[in-house]
Amino acid sequence: MPNFLVQQSLGYVDAKGEQARVRTFMSLDTYANGATLLGSWKAALDTLTNALAFSAPGIGGFLTESGEYGTVADYESVTDKAVMTFIDGAGQIHRATIPAPVASMFLADGITVNAADADVVTYVNVVTNTAGHAYFISSRGGLAITRFVGGLRTKKANRRRVSIFTKSGNLDEPAE
């Protein structure tokens, strides 16, 4: 039976209530193995982020956990991201982001991802399918991710805009 391709995402919330979404593609042989892969991927991500996973729409998804925020730490905001670079079987570059990364995953410069860190190794092993499962994290085209290149910390603004309107009781004065 050939594998089928699904898109999976995880929603994360930081210590300030800001939200970010992490997305990947999975090549699956069965639904049960998809739920197993989602669990492994989520567990590996959770060790690398200060944010809290609050939703997982898609295969094996779970309900939103309301009223909880991520951990206050060095990189508490989801605007801080660790960008991990991988290569698939065809040599194409793929990038995965980790919102609100933990400080321990970086080298002393605070920017370069430490490829020898145990939690980073676990995450890379899940993404590159070192166990050789028939189900794996893949490219959009279904190709297996084969190699980890490296990673860096970046600061990226959220795309969401917040507009706040206030009304003044006196219409000839601007609102404060």
C-alpha positions in Angstrom: 0.0 0.0 0.0 1.5 3.4 -0.9 1.9 6.1 1.6 -0.5 9.1 1.7 0.7 12.6 2.4 -0.9 14.9 5.1 -0.1 18.3 6.3 0.1 18.6 10.1 0.4 21.8 12.2 0.8 22.6 15.9 -0.3 25.8 17.5 2.0 27.3 20.2 1.3 30.1 22.7 4.1 32.0 24.4 4.4 33.5 27.9 2.7 36.7 26.7 -0.2 35.0 25.0 1.1 35.5 21.4 0.5 32.5 19.1 2.5 30.8 16.4 1.9 27.8 14.2 4.4 25.2 13.2 3.7 23.1 10.1 5.1 20.0 8.5 4.2 17.3 6.0 4.0 13.7 6.8 4.1 10.6 4.6 2.0 8.0 6.3 1.2 4.3 5.7 -1.6 4.1 8.3 -3.6 6.5 10.5 -2.3 4.9 13.7 1.3 5.4 12.6 0.5 9.0 11.7 -0.7 9.6 15.3 2.5 8.0 16.5 4.6 10.2 14.3 2.7 13.3 15.4 3.3 12.3 19.1 7.0 11.9 18.5 7.3 15.2 16.5 5.3 17.1 19.2 7.3 15.6 22.0 10.6 16.5 20.3 9.4 20.1 19.6 8.1 20.5 23.2 11.6 20.0 24.6 13.0 22.7 22.4 10.5 25.5 23.0 9.4 27.7 25.9 5.9 27.9 24.3 3.0 25.7 25.1 1.3 23.5 22.4 -2.4 24.4 22.5 -3.8 22.9 19.3 -3.1 20.3 16.7 -5.6 20.4 13.9 -5.2 17.4 11.6 -4.4 13.8 12.1 -4.5 12.8 15.8 -5.3 16.4 16.8 -6.3 17.5 20.2 -8.5 20.1 21.7 -7.4 23.6 22.5 -6.2 24.1 26.0 -7.5 27.5 27.1 -6.1 29.9 29.7 -2.5 28.5 29.7 0.6 30.3 28.5 4.2 29.2 27.8 7.1 29.5 30.1 8.9 32.8 31.0 12.5 32.3 30.0 15.3 33.8 27.9 13.5 33.5 24.6 9.9 33.6 25.8 8.3 35.2 22.7 7.2 33.3 19.6 8.8 36.1 17.6 12.1 34.5 18.5 12.5 31.4 16.4 15.2 28.7 15.9 15.3 28.1 12.1 16.5 24.5 11.4 17.7 23.7 7.9 17.3 20.2 6.4 17.8 18.6 3.0 15.5 16.0 1.4 16.4 13.1 -0.9 16.4 15.3 -4.0 18.8 17.9 -2.5 16.1 20.5 -1.9 16.4 22.7 1.2 13.7 22.7 3.8 13.4 24.9 6.9 11.6 24.2 10.1 11.0 26.8 12.8 10.8 26.4 16.5 9.0 29.3 18.2 10.3 30.6 21.6 13.3 28.3 21.6 15.0 27.2 24.8 18.4 28.9 25.4 20.1 25.5 26.1 19.8 24.5 22.4 22.2 27.2 21.3 26.0 27.5 21.5 27.6 30.2 23.7 26.9 32.9 21.1 23.1 32.4 21.6 22.5 32.3 17.8 23.9 29.0 16.5 22.0 25.8 17.2 24.1 23.3 19.0 23.8 20.1 16.9 25.3 18.0 19.7 22.6 19.0 22.2 20.6 15.9 23.3 17.2 17.5 22.6 18.3 18.8 19.2 19.6 15.4 18.3 16.2 13.9 19.3 14.4 16.4 17.1 16.7 15.8 14.2 16.3 12.0 14.5 12.5 12.4 14.4 12.6 14.7 11.3 15.2 12.6 9.4 13.6 9.3 10.3 16.7 7.7 11.7 14.6 4.8 12.9 13.8 3.9 9.3 10.0 3.8 9.7 7.6 3.5 6.7 6.0 6.7 8.0 8.1 9.9 8.2 8.3 13.7 8.1 8.5 14.6 4.4 8.7 17.4 1.9 5.5 18.7 0.3 6.2 16.2 -2.5 6.5 13.2 -0.2 10.3 12.9 -0.2 12.0 11.9 3.0 14.1 14.5 4.8 17.5 13.0 4.9 20.0 15.4 6.4 20.3 18.2 9.0 22.4 21.1 7.9 22.3 23.5 10.9 20.2 26.1 12.6 20.2 29.7 13.7 18.1 31.9 16.0 16.2 34.7 14.3 13.7 37.3 15.4 10.6 37.4 13.1 7.6 39.5 13.8 4.1 37.9 13.9 2.0 38.5 10.8 -1.1 39.3 12.9 -2.1 42.9 13.4 -3.9 44.1 16.4 -6.1 47.2 16.0 -7.5 48.8 19.1 -10.1 51.5 18.8 -11.2 53.6 21.7 -14.0 56.1 21.9 -13.9 59.4 23.5 -16.9 60.8 25.3 -16.1 64.2 23.9 -16.2 63.9 20.1 -14.1 67.0 19.5 -11.0 65.5 21.2 -8.9 62.6 20.0 -9.1 59.3 21.9 -6.3 58.4 24.3 
